Amino acid sequence: MGLMRRLGVGPSDDSDPYECQGCESEFEVQYQVCPECGSYAVERVDWD
Ligand SMILES: [Zn+2]
C-alpha cells in the first residue's frame, strides 16, 4: 500500500530540506545566503 507515499500525503518530511554547510542550520527554503551565519553554502540535504 504505497499509494499514500506516492501522492506525498503526510507529514512534511517528504519535502527537501536545505542545510547550511557553515552552521548546519536547516531551512525549508533554499537561501542564497544563510540568514544565520551568512554562508553561501546552503545546500539541499540528501537523506538517501
Ligand atoms: Zn549558516
mmCIF file of the protein (N, C-alpha, C, O) and its ligand, coordinates in Angstrom:
data_MODEL
# 
_entry.id   MODEL 
# 
loop_
_entity.id 
_entity.type 
_entity.pdbx_number_of_molecules 
1 polymer     1 
2 non-polymer 1 
# 
_entity_poly.entity_id                      1 
_entity_poly.type                           'polypeptide(L)' 
_entity_poly.nstd_linkage                   no 
_entity_poly.nstd_monomer                   no 
_entity_poly.pdbx_seq_one_letter_code       MGLMRRLGVGPSDDSDPYECQGCESEFEVQYQVCPECGSYAVERVDWD 
_entity_poly.pdbx_seq_one_letter_code_can   MGLMRRLGVGPSDDSDPYECQGCESEFEVQYQVCPECGSYAVERVDWD 
_entity_poly.pdbx_strand_id                 A 
# 
loop_
_entity_poly_seq.entity_id 
_entity_poly_seq.num 
_entity_poly_seq.mon_id 
_entity_poly_seq.hetero 
1 1  MET n 
1 2  GLY n 
1 3  LEU n 
1 4  MET n 
1 5  ARG n 
1 6  ARG n 
1 7  LEU n 
1 8  GLY n 
1 9  VAL n 
1 10 GLY n 
1 11 PRO n 
1 12 SER n 
1 13 ASP n 
1 14 ASP n 
1 15 SER n 
1 16 ASP n 
1 17 PRO n 
1 18 TYR n 
1 19 GLU n 
1 20 CYS n 
1 21 GLN n 
1 22 GLY n 
1 23 CYS n 
1 24 GLU n 
1 25 SER n 
1 26 GLU n 
1 27 PHE n 
1 28 GLU n 
1 29 VAL n 
1 30 GLN n 
1 31 TYR n 
1 32 GLN n 
1 33 VAL n 
1 34 CYS n 
1 35 PRO n 
1 36 GLU n 
1 37 CYS n 
1 38 GLY n 
1 39 SER n 
1 40 TYR n 
1 41 ALA n 
1 42 VAL n 
1 43 GLU n 
1 44 ARG n 
1 45 VAL n 
1 46 ASP n 
1 47 TRP n 
1 48 ASP n 
# 
loop_
_struct_asym.id 
_struct_asym.entity_id 
A 1 
B 2 
# 
loop_
_chem_comp.id 
_chem_comp.type 
_chem_comp.mon_nstd_flag 
ALA 'L-peptide linking' y 
ARG 'L-peptide linking' y 
ASP 'L-peptide linking' y 
CYS 'L-peptide linking' y 
GLN 'L-peptide linking' y 
GLU 'L-peptide linking' y 
GLY 'peptide linking'   y 
LEU 'L-peptide linking' y 
MET 'L-peptide linking' y 
PHE 'L-peptide linking' y 
PRO 'L-peptide linking' y 
SER 'L-peptide linking' y 
TRP 'L-peptide linking' y 
TYR 'L-peptide linking' y 
VAL 'L-peptide linking' y 
ZN  non-polymer         . 
# 
_pdbx_entity_nonpoly.entity_id   2 
_pdbx_entity_nonpoly.name        ? 
_pdbx_entity_nonpoly.comp_id     ZN 
# 
_pdbx_nonpoly_scheme.asym_id         B 
_pdbx_nonpoly_scheme.entity_id       2 
_pdbx_nonpoly_scheme.mon_id          ZN 
_pdbx_nonpoly_scheme.ndb_seq_num     1 
_pdbx_nonpoly_scheme.pdb_seq_num     101 
_pdbx_nonpoly_scheme.auth_seq_num    101 
_pdbx_nonpoly_scheme.pdb_mon_id      ZN 
_pdbx_nonpoly_scheme.auth_mon_id     ZN 
_pdbx_nonpoly_scheme.pdb_strand_id   A 
_pdbx_nonpoly_scheme.pdb_ins_code    . 
# 
loop_
_atom_site.group_PDB 
_atom_site.id 
_atom_site.type_symbol 
_atom_site.label_atom_id 
_atom_site.label_alt_id 
_atom_site.label_comp_id 
_atom_site.label_asym_id 
_atom_site.label_entity_id 
_atom_site.label_seq_id 
_atom_site.pdbx_PDB_ins_code 
_atom_site.Cartn_x 
_atom_site.Cartn_y 
_atom_site.Cartn_z 
_atom_site.occupancy 
_atom_site.B_iso_or_equiv 
_atom_site.pdbx_formal_charge 
_atom_site.auth_seq_id 
_atom_site.auth_comp_id 
_atom_site.auth_asym_id 
_atom_site.auth_atom_id 
_atom_site.pdbx_PDB_model_num 
ATOM   1   N  N  . MET A 1 1  ? 0.843  -1.211 0.000  1.00 0.00 ? 1   MET A N  1 
ATOM   2   C  CA . MET A 1 1  ? 0.000  0.000  0.000  1.00 0.00 ? 1   MET A CA 1 
ATOM   3   C  C  . MET A 1 1  ? 0.871  1.251  0.000  1.00 0.00 ? 1   MET A C  1 
ATOM   4   O  O  . MET A 1 1  ? 0.894  1.997  0.979  1.00 0.00 ? 1   MET A O  1 
ATOM   5   N  N  . GLY A 1 2  ? 1.570  1.472  -1.074 1.00 0.00 ? 2   GLY A N  1 
ATOM   6   C  CA . GLY A 1 2  ? 2.449  2.639  -1.109 1.00 0.00 ? 2   GLY A CA 1 
ATOM   7   C  C  . GLY A 1 2  ? 1.803  3.832  -1.777 1.00 0.00 ? 2   GLY A C  1 
ATOM   8   O  O  . GLY A 1 2  ? 2.483  4.770  -2.192 1.00 0.00 ? 2   GLY A O  1 
ATOM   9   N  N  . LEU A 1 3  ? 0.466  3.791  -1.881 1.00 0.00 ? 3   LEU A N  1 
ATOM   10  C  CA . LEU A 1 3  ? -0.213 4.863  -2.616 1.00 0.00 ? 3   LEU A CA 1 
ATOM   11  C  C  . LEU A 1 3  ? -0.084 6.206  -1.915 1.00 0.00 ? 3   LEU A C  1 
ATOM   12  O  O  . LEU A 1 3  ? 0.199  7.220  -2.553 1.00 0.00 ? 3   LEU A O  1 
ATOM   13  N  N  . MET A 1 4  ? -0.292 6.212  -0.606 1.00 0.00 ? 4   MET A N  1 
ATOM   14  C  CA . MET A 1 4  ? -0.207 7.480  0.131  1.00 0.00 ? 4   MET A CA 1 
ATOM   15  C  C  . MET A 1 4  ? 1.180  8.081  -0.022 1.00 0.00 ? 4   MET A C  1 
ATOM   16  O  O  . MET A 1 4  ? 1.321  9.296  -0.155 1.00 0.00 ? 4   MET A O  1 
ATOM   17  N  N  . ARG A 1 5  ? 2.194  7.245  -0.005 1.00 0.00 ? 5   ARG A N  1 
ATOM   18  C  CA . ARG A 1 5  ? 3.549  7.759  -0.144 1.00 0.00 ? 5   ARG A CA 1 
ATOM   19  C  C  . ARG A 1 5  ? 3.767  8.331  -1.538 1.00 0.00 ? 5   ARG A C  1 
ATOM   20  O  O  . ARG A 1 5  ? 4.437  9.349  -1.715 1.00 0.00 ? 5   ARG A O  1 
ATOM   21  N  N  . ARG A 1 6  ? 3.189  7.658  -2.517 1.00 0.00 ? 6   ARG A N  1 
ATOM   22  C  CA . ARG A 1 6  ? 3.343  8.144  -3.884 1.00 0.00 ? 6   ARG A CA 1 
ATOM   23  C  C  . ARG A 1 6  ? 2.716  9.514  -4.053 1.00 0.00 ? 6   ARG A C  1 
ATOM   24  O  O  . ARG A 1 6  ? 3.238  10.359 -4.780 1.00 0.00 ? 6   ARG A O  1 
ATOM   25  N  N  . LEU A 1 7  ? 1.602  9.730  -3.385 1.00 0.00 ? 7   LEU A N  1 
ATOM   26  C  CA . LEU A 1 7  ? 0.902  11.003 -3.517 1.00 0.00 ? 7   LEU A CA 1 
ATOM   27  C  C  . LEU A 1 7  ? 1.529  12.089 -2.653 1.00 0.00 ? 7   LEU A C  1 
ATOM   28  O  O  . LEU A 1 7  ? 1.156  13.258 -2.753 1.00 0.00 ? 7   LEU A O  1 
ATOM   29  N  N  . GLY A 1 8  ? 2.449  11.717 -1.832 1.00 0.00 ? 8   GLY A N  1 
ATOM   30  C  CA . GLY A 1 8  ? 3.109  12.716 -0.998 1.00 0.00 ? 8   GLY A CA 1 
ATOM   31  C  C  . GLY A 1 8  ? 2.237  13.178 0.147  1.00 0.00 ? 8   GLY A C  1 
ATOM   32  O  O  . GLY A 1 8  ? 2.433  14.273 0.675  1.00 0.00 ? 8   GLY A O  1 
ATOM   33  N  N  . VAL A 1 9  ? 1.262  12.347 0.544  1.00 0.00 ? 9   VAL A N  1 
ATOM   34  C  CA . VAL A 1 9  ? 0.392  12.718 1.646  1.00 0.00 ? 9   VAL A CA 1 
ATOM   35  C  C  . VAL A 1 9  ? 1.071  12.402 2.969  1.00 0.00 ? 9   VAL A C  1 
ATOM   36  O  O  . VAL A 1 9  ? 1.709  11.361 3.123  1.00 0.00 ? 9   VAL A O  1 
ATOM   37  N  N  . GLY A 1 10 ? 0.929  13.290 3.894  1.00 0.00 ? 10  GLY A N  1 
ATOM   38  C  CA . GLY A 1 10 ? 1.516  13.016 5.199  1.00 0.00 ? 10  GLY A CA 1 
ATOM   39  C  C  . GLY A 1 10 ? 2.354  14.182 5.704  1.00 0.00 ? 10  GLY A C  1 
ATOM   40  O  O  . GLY A 1 10 ? 2.285  15.289 5.170  1.00 0.00 ? 10  GLY A O  1 
ATOM   41  N  N  . PRO A 1 11 ? 3.118  13.930 6.703  1.00 0.00 ? 11  PRO A N  1 
ATOM   42  C  CA . PRO A 1 11 ? 3.949  14.983 7.277  1.00 0.00 ? 11  PRO A CA 1 
ATOM   43  C  C  . PRO A 1 11 ? 4.952  15.518 6.260  1.00 0.00 ? 11  PRO A C  1 
ATOM   44  O  O  . PRO A 1 11 ? 5.235  14.883 5.245  1.00 0.00 ? 11  PRO A O  1 
ATOM   45  N  N  . SER A 1 12 ? 5.461  16.656 6.548  1.00 0.00 ? 12  SER A N  1 
ATOM   46  C  CA . SER A 1 12 ? 6.269  17.377 5.571  1.00 0.00 ? 12  SER A CA 1 
ATOM   47  C  C  . SER A 1 12 ? 7.678  16.806 5.435  1.00 0.00 ? 12  SER A C  1 
ATOM   48  O  O  . SER A 1 12 ? 8.562  17.453 4.872  1.00 0.00 ? 12  SER A O  1 
ATOM   49  N  N  . ASP A 1 13 ? 7.886  15.609 5.943  1.00 0.00 ? 13  ASP A N  1 
ATOM   50  C  CA . ASP A 1 13 ? 9.233  15.059 5.804  1.00 0.00 ? 13  ASP A CA 1 
ATOM   51  C  C  . ASP A 1 13 ? 9.502  14.596 4.373  1.00 0.00 ? 13  ASP A C  1 
ATOM   52  O  O  . ASP A 1 13 ? 10.576 14.085 4.057  1.00 0.00 ? 13  ASP A O  1 
ATOM   53  N  N  . ASP A 1 14 ? 8.487  14.792 3.509  1.00 0.00 ? 14  ASP A N  1 
ATOM   54  C  CA . ASP A 1 14 ? 8.688  14.461 2.115  1.00 0.00 ? 14  ASP A CA 1 
ATOM   55  C  C  . ASP A 1 14 ? 9.345  15.608 1.363  1.00 0.00 ? 14  ASP A C  1 
ATOM   56  O  O  . ASP A 1 14 ? 9.819  15.442 0.239  1.00 0.00 ? 14  ASP A O  1 
ATOM   57  N  N  . SER A 1 15 ? 9.366  16.772 1.999  1.00 0.00 ? 15  SER A N  1 
ATOM   58  C  CA . SER A 1 15 ? 9.991  17.913 1.352  1.00 0.00 ? 15  SER A CA 1 
ATOM   59  C  C  . SER A 1 15 ? 11.506 17.813 1.450  1.00 0.00 ? 15  SER A C  1 
ATOM   60  O  O  . SER A 1 15 ? 12.045 17.075 2.274  1.00 0.00 ? 15  SER A O  1 
ATOM   61  N  N  . ASP A 1 16 ? 12.165 18.553 0.610  1.00 0.00 ? 16  ASP A N  1 
ATOM   62  C  CA . ASP A 1 16 ? 13.610 18.521 0.609  1.00 0.00 ? 16  ASP A CA 1 
ATOM   63  C  C  . ASP A 1 16 ? 14.160 19.663 1.453  1.00 0.00 ? 16  ASP A C  1 
ATOM   64  O  O  . ASP A 1 16 ? 14.104 20.823 1.046  1.00 0.00 ? 16  ASP A O  1 
ATOM   65  N  N  . PRO A 1 17 ? 14.677 19.345 2.595  1.00 0.00 ? 17  PRO A N  1 
ATOM   66  C  CA . PRO A 1 17 ? 15.218 20.395 3.436  1.00 0.00 ? 17  PRO A CA 1 
ATOM   67  C  C  . PRO A 1 17 ? 16.565 20.884 2.899  1.00 0.00 ? 17  PRO A C  1 
ATOM   68  O  O  . PRO A 1 17 ? 17.258 20.206 2.140  1.00 0.00 ? 17  PRO A O  1 
ATOM   69  N  N  . TYR A 1 18 ? 16.882 22.065 3.325  1.00 0.00 ? 18  TYR A N  1 
ATOM   70  C  CA . TYR A 1 18 ? 18.181 22.613 2.953  1.00 0.00 ? 18  TYR A CA 1 
ATOM   71  C  C  . TYR A 1 18 ? 18.981 22.836 4.214  1.00 0.00 ? 18  TYR A C  1 
ATOM   72  O  O  . TYR A 1 18 ? 18.439 23.197 5.258  1.00 0.00 ? 18  TYR A O  1 
ATOM   73  N  N  . GLU A 1 19 ? 20.257 22.618 4.104  1.00 0.00 ? 19  GLU A N  1 
ATOM   74  C  CA . GLU A 1 19 ? 21.098 22.766 5.277  1.00 0.00 ? 19  GLU A CA 1 
ATOM   75  C  C  . GLU A 1 19 ? 22.291 23.638 4.948  1.00 0.00 ? 19  GLU A C  1 
ATOM   76  O  O  . GLU A 1 19 ? 22.935 23.490 3.909  1.00 0.00 ? 19  GLU A O  1 
ATOM   77  N  N  . CYS A 1 20 ? 22.565 24.551 5.862  1.00 0.00 ? 20  CYS A N  1 
ATOM   78  C  CA . CYS A 1 20 ? 23.751 25.381 5.721  1.00 0.00 ? 20  CYS A CA 1 
ATOM   79  C  C  . CYS A 1 20 ? 24.983 24.547 6.077  1.00 0.00 ? 20  CYS A C  1 
ATOM   80  O  O  . CYS A 1 20 ? 25.057 23.938 7.144  1.00 0.00 ? 20  CYS A O  1 
ATOM   81  N  N  . GLN A 1 21 ? 25.926 24.538 5.171  1.00 0.00 ? 21  GLN A N  1 
ATOM   82  C  CA . GLN A 1 21 ? 27.144 23.773 5.423  1.00 0.00 ? 21  GLN A CA 1 
ATOM   83  C  C  . GLN A 1 21 ? 28.055 24.506 6.408  1.00 0.00 ? 21  GLN A C  1 
ATOM   84  O  O  . GLN A 1 21 ? 29.028 23.952 6.919  1.00 0.00 ? 21  GLN A O  1 
ATOM   85  N  N  . GLY A 1 22 ? 27.711 25.758 6.652  1.00 0.00 ? 22  GLY A N  1 
ATOM   86  C  CA . GLY A 1 22 ? 28.551 26.539 7.549  1.00 0.00 ? 22  GLY A CA 1 
ATOM   87  C  C  . GLY A 1 22 ? 28.171 26.354 9.007  1.00 0.00 ? 22  GLY A C  1 
ATOM   88  O  O  . GLY A 1 22 ? 29.033 26.124 9.856  1.00 0.00 ? 22  GLY A O  1 
ATOM   89  N  N  . CYS A 1 23 ? 26.849 26.456 9.305  1.00 0.00 ? 23  CYS A N  1 
ATOM   90  C  CA . CYS A 1 23 ? 26.419 26.398 10.705 1.00 0.00 ? 23  CYS A CA 1 
ATOM   91  C  C  . CYS A 1 23 ? 25.447 25.252 10.953 1.00 0.00 ? 23  CYS A C  1 
ATOM   92  O  O  . CYS A 1 23 ? 24.970 25.068 12.073 1.00 0.00 ? 23  CYS A O  1 
ATOM   93  N  N  . GLU A 1 24 ? 25.151 24.473 9.893  1.00 0.00 ? 24  GLU A N  1 
ATOM   94  C  CA . GLU A 1 24 ? 24.299 23.301 9.991  1.00 0.00 ? 24  GLU A CA 1 
ATOM   95  C  C  . GLU A 1 24 ? 22.848 23.620 10.344 1.00 0.00 ? 24  GLU A C  1 
ATOM   96  O  O  . GLU A 1 24 ? 22.116 22.751 10.816 1.00 0.00 ? 24  GLU A O  1 
ATOM   97  N  N  . SER A 1 25 ? 22.439 24.854 10.117 1.00 0.00 ? 25  SER A N  1 
ATOM   98  C  CA . SER A 1 25 ? 21.025 25.193 10.283 1.00 0.00 ? 25  SER A CA 1 
ATOM   99  C  C  . SER A 1 25 ? 20.232 24.629 9.113  1.00 0.00 ? 25  SER A C  1 
ATOM   100 O  O  . SER A 1 25 ? 20.725 24.581 7.987  1.00 0.00 ? 25  SER A O  1 
ATOM   101 N  N  . GLU A 1 26 ? 18.994 24.201 9.386  1.00 0.00 ? 26  GLU A N  1 
ATOM   102 C  CA . GLU A 1 26 ? 18.172 23.641 8.329  1.00 0.00 ? 26  GLU A CA 1 
ATOM   103 C  C  . GLU A 1 26 ? 17.022 24.581 7.987  1.00 0.00 ? 26  GLU A C  1 
ATOM   104 O  O  . GLU A 1 26 ? 16.460 25.236 8.865  1.00 0.00 ? 26  GLU A O  1 
ATOM   105 N  N  . PHE A 1 27 ? 16.683 24.640 6.714  1.00 0.00 ? 27  PHE A N  1 
ATOM   106 C  CA . PHE A 1 27 ? 15.625 25.523 6.237  1.00 0.00 ? 27  PHE A CA 1 
ATOM   107 C  C  . PHE A 1 27 ? 14.713 24.775 5.282  1.00 0.00 ? 27  PHE A C  1 
ATOM   108 O  O  . PHE A 1 27 ? 15.118 23.803 4.644  1.00 0.00 ? 27  PHE A O  1 
ATOM   109 N  N  . GLU A 1 28 ? 13.465 25.248 5.195  1.00 0.00 ? 28  GLU A N  1 
ATOM   110 C  CA . GLU A 1 28 ? 12.530 24.626 4.263  1.00 0.00 ? 28  GLU A CA 1 
ATOM   111 C  C  . GLU A 1 28 ? 12.649 25.250 2.878  1.00 0.00 ? 28  GLU A C  1 
ATOM   112 O  O  . GLU A 1 28 ? 12.147 24.704 1.896  1.00 0.00 ? 28  GLU A O  1 
ATOM   113 N  N  . VAL A 1 29 ? 13.301 26.368 2.810  1.00 0.00 ? 29  VAL A N  1 
ATOM   114 C  CA . VAL A 1 29 ? 13.529 27.007 1.516  1.00 0.00 ? 29  VAL A CA 1 
ATOM   115 C  C  . VAL A 1 29 ? 15.026 27.194 1.336  1.00 0.00 ? 29  VAL A C  1 
ATOM   116 O  O  . VAL A 1 29 ? 15.795 27.200 2.298  1.00 0.00 ? 29  VAL A O  1 
ATOM   117 N  N  . GLN A 1 30 ? 15.415 27.347 0.082  1.00 0.00 ? 30  GLN A N  1 
ATOM   118 C  CA . GLN A 1 30 ? 16.845 27.495 -0.158 1.00 0.00 ? 30  GLN A CA 1 
ATOM   119 C  C  . GLN A 1 30 ? 17.224 28.968 -0.155 1.00 0.00 ? 30  GLN A C  1 
ATOM   120 O  O  . GLN A 1 30 ? 16.788 29.742 -1.007 1.00 0.00 ? 30  GLN A O  1 
ATOM   121 N  N  . TYR A 1 31 ? 18.025 29.329 0.799  1.00 0.00 ? 31  TYR A N  1 
ATOM   122 C  CA . TYR A 1 31 ? 18.534 30.684 0.834  1.00 0.00 ? 31  TYR A CA 1 
ATOM   123 C  C  . TYR A 1 31 ? 19.807 30.767 0.013  1.00 0.00 ? 31  TYR A C  1 
ATOM   124 O  O  . TYR A 1 31 ? 20.614 29.838 -0.009 1.00 0.00 ? 31  TYR A O  1 
ATOM   125 N  N  . GLN A 1 32 ? 19.969 31.874 -0.648 1.00 0.00 ? 32  GLN A N  1 
ATOM   126 C  CA . GLN A 1 32 ? 21.240 32.084 -1.342 1.00 0.00 ? 32  GLN A CA 1 
ATOM   127 C  C  . GLN A 1 32 ? 22.326 32.368 -0.320 1.00 0.00 ? 32  GLN A C  1 
ATOM   128 O  O  . GLN A 1 32 ? 23.486 31.988 -0.483 1.00 0.00 ? 32  GLN A O  1 
ATOM   129 N  N  . VAL A 1 33 ? 21.912 33.047 0.733  1.00 0.00 ? 33  VAL A N  1 
ATOM   130 C  CA . VAL A 1 33 ? 22.838 33.327 1.815  1.00 0.00 ? 33  VAL A CA 1 
ATOM   131 C  C  . VAL A 1 33 ? 22.186 32.882 3.110  1.00 0.00 ? 33  VAL A C  1 
ATOM   132 O  O  . VAL A 1 33 ? 21.034 33.232 3.364  1.00 0.00 ? 33  VAL A O  1 
ATOM   133 N  N  . CYS A 1 34 ? 22.880 32.131 3.922  1.00 0.00 ? 34  CYS A N  1 
ATOM   134 C  CA . CYS A 1 34 ? 22.335 31.656 5.182  1.00 0.00 ? 34  CYS A CA 1 
ATOM   135 C  C  . CYS A 1 34 ? 22.028 32.828 6.100  1.00 0.00 ? 34  CYS A C  1 
ATOM   136 O  O  . CYS A 1 34 ? 22.910 33.637 6.387  1.00 0.00 ? 34  CYS A O  1 
ATOM   137 N  N  . PRO A 1 35 ? 20.772 32.930 6.570  1.00 0.00 ? 35  PRO A N  1 
ATOM   138 C  CA . PRO A 1 35 ? 20.392 34.026 7.467  1.00 0.00 ? 35  PRO A CA 1 
ATOM   139 C  C  . PRO A 1 35 ? 21.017 33.893 8.847  1.00 0.00 ? 35  PRO A C  1 
ATOM   140 O  O  . PRO A 1 35 ? 21.005 34.840 9.634  1.00 0.00 ? 35  PRO A O  1 
ATOM   141 N  N  . GLU A 1 36 ? 21.550 32.742 9.133  1.00 0.00 ? 36  GLU A N  1 
ATOM   142 C  CA . GLU A 1 36 ? 22.130 32.509 10.457 1.00 0.00 ? 36  GLU A CA 1 
ATOM   143 C  C  . GLU A 1 36 ? 23.593 32.952 10.525 1.00 0.00 ? 36  GLU A C  1 
ATOM   144 O  O  . GLU A 1 36 ? 24.012 33.632 11.463 1.00 0.00 ? 36  GLU A O  1 
ATOM   145 N  N  . CYS A 1 37 ? 24.348 32.554 9.519  1.00 0.00 ? 37  CYS A N  1 
ATOM   146 C  CA . CYS A 1 37 ? 25.784 32.810 9.597  1.00 0.00 ? 37  CYS A CA 1 
ATOM   147 C  C  . CYS A 1 37 ? 26.337 33.542 8.379  1.00 0.00 ? 37  CYS A C  1 
ATOM   148 O  O  . CYS A 1 37 ? 27.508 33.920 8.347  1.00 0.00 ? 37  CYS A O  1 
ATOM   149 N  N  . GLY A 1 38 ? 25.467 33.740 7.362  1.00 0.00 ? 38  GLY A N  1 
ATOM   150 C  CA . GLY A 1 38 ? 25.925 34.492 6.197  1.00 0.00 ? 38  GLY A CA 1 
ATOM   151 C  C  . GLY A 1 38 ? 26.693 33.663 5.186  1.00 0.00 ? 38  GLY A C  1 
ATOM   152 O  O  . GLY A 1 38 ? 27.260 34.201 4.234  1.00 0.00 ? 38  GLY A O  1 
ATOM   153 N  N  . SER A 1 39 ? 26.713 32.345 5.392  1.00 0.00 ? 39  SER A N  1 
ATOM   154 C  CA . SER A 1 39 ? 27.422 31.490 4.448  1.00 0.00 ? 39  SER A CA 1 
ATOM   155 C  C  . SER A 1 39 ? 26.639 31.344 3.151  1.00 0.00 ? 39  SER A C  1 
ATOM   156 O  O  . SER A 1 39 ? 25.408 31.382 3.158  1.00 0.00 ? 39  SER A O  1 
ATOM   157 N  N  . TYR A 1 40 ? 27.339 31.178 2.052  1.00 0.00 ? 40  TYR A N  1 
ATOM   158 C  CA . TYR A 1 40 ? 26.687 30.940 0.778  1.00 0.00 ? 40  TYR A CA 1 
ATOM   159 C  C  . TYR A 1 40 ? 26.453 29.455 0.535  1.00 0.00 ? 40  TYR A C  1 
ATOM   160 O  O  . TYR A 1 40 ? 25.883 29.080 -0.490 1.00 0.00 ? 40  TYR A O  1 
ATOM   161 N  N  . ALA A 1 41 ? 26.876 28.620 1.447  1.00 0.00 ? 41  ALA A N  1 
ATOM   162 C  CA . ALA A 1 41 ? 26.831 27.172 1.241  1.00 0.00 ? 41  ALA A CA 1 
ATOM   163 C  C  . ALA A 1 41 ? 25.568 26.568 1.828  1.00 0.00 ? 41  ALA A C  1 
ATOM   164 O  O  . ALA A 1 41 ? 25.637 25.696 2.694  1.00 0.00 ? 41  ALA A O  1 
ATOM   165 N  N  . VAL A 1 42 ? 24.400 27.034 1.353  1.00 0.00 ? 42  VAL A N  1 
ATOM   166 C  CA . VAL A 1 42 ? 23.140 26.415 1.755  1.00 0.00 ? 42  VAL A CA 1 
ATOM   167 C  C  . VAL A 1 42 ? 22.758 25.421 0.660  1.00 0.00 ? 42  VAL A C  1 
ATOM   168 O  O  . VAL A 1 42 ? 22.448 25.805 -0.467 1.00 0.00 ? 42  VAL A O  1 
ATOM   169 N  N  . GLU A 1 43 ? 22.786 24.158 1.009  1.00 0.00 ? 43  GLU A N  1 
ATOM   170 C  CA . GLU A 1 43 ? 22.579 23.123 0.006  1.00 0.00 ? 43  GLU A CA 1 
ATOM   171 C  C  . GLU A 1 43 ? 21.500 22.141 0.431  1.00 0.00 ? 43  GLU A C  1 
ATOM   172 O  O  . GLU A 1 43 ? 21.214 21.978 1.618  1.00 0.00 ? 43  GLU A O  1 
ATOM   173 N  N  . ARG A 1 44 ? 20.909 21.492 -0.563 1.00 0.00 ? 44  ARG A N  1 
ATOM   174 C  CA . ARG A 1 44 ? 19.861 20.510 -0.293 1.00 0.00 ? 44  ARG A CA 1 
ATOM   175 C  C  . ARG A 1 44 ? 20.432 19.319 0.467  1.00 0.00 ? 44  ARG A C  1 
ATOM   176 O  O  . ARG A 1 44 ? 21.532 18.838 0.195  1.00 0.00 ? 44  ARG A O  1 
ATOM   177 N  N  . VAL A 1 45 ? 19.648 18.872 1.416  1.00 0.00 ? 45  VAL A N  1 
ATOM   178 C  CA . VAL A 1 45 ? 20.063 17.712 2.193  1.00 0.00 ? 45  VAL A CA 1 
ATOM   179 C  C  . VAL A 1 45 ? 19.608 16.450 1.481  1.00 0.00 ? 45  VAL A C  1 
ATOM   180 O  O  . VAL A 1 45 ? 18.456 16.345 1.059  1.00 0.00 ? 45  VAL A O  1 
ATOM   181 N  N  . ASP A 1 46 ? 20.506 15.509 1.354  1.00 0.00 ? 46  ASP A N  1 
ATOM   182 C  CA . ASP A 1 46 ? 20.188 14.238 0.715  1.00 0.00 ? 46  ASP A CA 1 
ATOM   183 C  C  . ASP A 1 46 ? 20.059 13.161 1.775  1.00 0.00 ? 46  ASP A C  1 
ATOM   184 O  O  . ASP A 1 46 ? 21.057 12.709 2.337  1.00 0.00 ? 46  ASP A O  1 
ATOM   185 N  N  . TRP A 1 47 ? 18.826 12.750 2.047  1.00 0.00 ? 47  TRP A N  1 
ATOM   186 C  CA . TRP A 1 47 ? 18.605 11.781 3.112  1.00 0.00 ? 47  TRP A CA 1 
ATOM   187 C  C  . TRP A 1 47 ? 18.948 10.361 2.667  1.00 0.00 ? 47  TRP A C  1 
ATOM   188 O  O  . TRP A 1 47 ? 19.302 9.512  3.485  1.00 0.00 ? 47  TRP A O  1 
ATOM   189 N  N  . ASP A 1 48 ? 18.837 10.114 1.364  1.00 0.00 ? 48  ASP A N  1 
ATOM   190 C  CA . ASP A 1 48 ? 19.088 8.740  0.945  1.00 0.00 ? 48  ASP A CA 1 
ATOM   191 C  C  . ASP A 1 48 ? 20.582 8.513  0.797  1.00 0.00 ? 48  ASP A C  1 
ATOM   192 O  O  . ASP A 1 48 ? 21.008 7.411  0.450  1.00 0.00 ? 48  ASP A O  1 
HETATM 193 ZN ZN . ZN  B 2 .  ? 24.745 29.100 8.259  1.00 0.00 2 101 ZN  A ZN 1 
# 
